[in-house]
Amino acid sequence: MMSATSTLALTHFVTLADSFDKDKVTPGVLGFIVFAVIGGAVWLLMKSMNKHMRKVDFEETPEDGQAGTTVPAAAAPKPKTS
């Protein structure tokens, strides 16, 4: 036997079901899950990219062509222009 509260709750759901347009397409739960998975994958890729970019060493070799010596780009001598 149903109580008055459950009967009242069911009548609210029935009116929502009657007003639902069966011709309208909605993404539903599957669409939300796919969107959440894609968002999580993008977040993980960005996290991995940041980790790899921190490992990048921005040192340059001098223009003289001396192998084995590296000079940071900020301390490299400027070429003479004439």
N, C-alpha and C positions, 0 to 999 in steps of 0.2 A: 504494500500500500504506500502511496506517495504522500509526502507531507505537503502542506500548503506552500512552504518555501520552495521546494523543488518544482512544484507545479508552476509557480510564478516565474521561476528562472527559465523553465522550458518554454513558457509562452513568449518570453523575450527573444529566445533563440529562433523560434518559429517565425516570428515577424521579421527578423533579420534575414532568414532564409527566403522568405517570400519576396523581399525587396531586392534580392541579389539578381543581377542581370546575367543570365546564363550565356549570353552572346559576347560578353566582355571577357577579354583574355587578361589574366593577371599572372605575375611571375610566381607567386606562391612561395612555399618553403624551400623548394628545390632551387629557385632563383636566388633566394637569400643565401643558401649554403654555397652555391657556386660563386657568388659575389664575395662572400667572406673568405673563401679559399683563395681567390685571386688576390684579394687585399692582403692576406697573410703572406702569400708568395712574394708579392711586391715588397712588403716590409722586410722579409728575409733577404731578398736580393739587395736591397739598399743597405742593409746591415753588413752583408758580405762585401759589398763594394767599398764601403767606408773602411772596413778592416784592411782590404787590399790597398786602398789608396794611402793609408797611413804607412805602409811598408815601402812605398815608392821613394827612391832616393833621387833628389833633384840636383845632383852634382854633374858638372860638365867638365870635359877635358879642355885644356887650353888650346888656342888656335895654332900654337907652335907645332903641335903634333907630338909632343912628348908623351910617350906611352907610359902608363904606370902611375902617373901623377894626376890627381884630380883636384880641382879647385871649385869651391862652392860658387854658384852662379852670381851671388851678390859680391863676392870678393874678386871676381875675374877682372883682369885689366881691360879697359875700354880700348877699342881699336882707334888708331890715329886717323883722322880725316884731314886731307889737305887739298 
